Amino acid sequence: MLFQLPKLNFAYKDLEPYIDSLTVETHYTKHHQTYCTNLNKAVNELPELVKLSIEQLLIKLPTIPEPQKTVIKNSGGGFYNHNQYWSTLSPKPQKAPTANLMRAINATFGSLDNLKSMFSGTAAKLFGSGWTWLVKDRNSAIDIITTQNQDSPITLSYRPILALDLWEHAYYLKYQNRRADYIEAWWNLVDWKAVGDYYFNS
Ligand SMILES: [Fe+2]
């Protein structure tokens, strides 16, 4: 197997009460695992893809032939996006950005509260299944973007630094149609240390 799920930094129950244990377990062991399994199948069909990292696969996506291209877009994107999602969540998060990251946030959004408000508003309005992201662009500016389905910011030349999964499988067991409540709860788990590490080291 080429790609494997990253180990979670917490137990399934540790994200409660914000995200329930069954949702975390199902999301990780079923949804995320299926993306990983299907990605591996597609990559194994084309020898020239086997040596590439997941980031390289998603950057090269437009040049990959079908049918592997579609599988890597969906399952490779799903694998990578979920890696990002889990890695910035913590039951004991660093509650605020470091001073360096705060300077970059203030330069774009004016304040952390403004960033959160704009991010949550963008996430609430996303139609269908997809993601809202904080990303770093080529000039190290921070922006908020959304992607549909499992499309990945990497393919759009952005480096994601914070990922919010807005597929119903991420919240429906606990929140049903109340997506805004899930978004508000999710902020309690965002580890600003991990976000800062992505911003400064990737
Ligand atoms: Fe998901």
Boltz pocket constraint, residues with backbone or C-beta under 6 A from the ligand:
constraints:
  - pocket:
      binder: B
      contacts: [[A, 27], [A, 31], [A, 82], [A, 165], [A, 167], [A, 169], [A, 170]]
      max_distance: 6.0
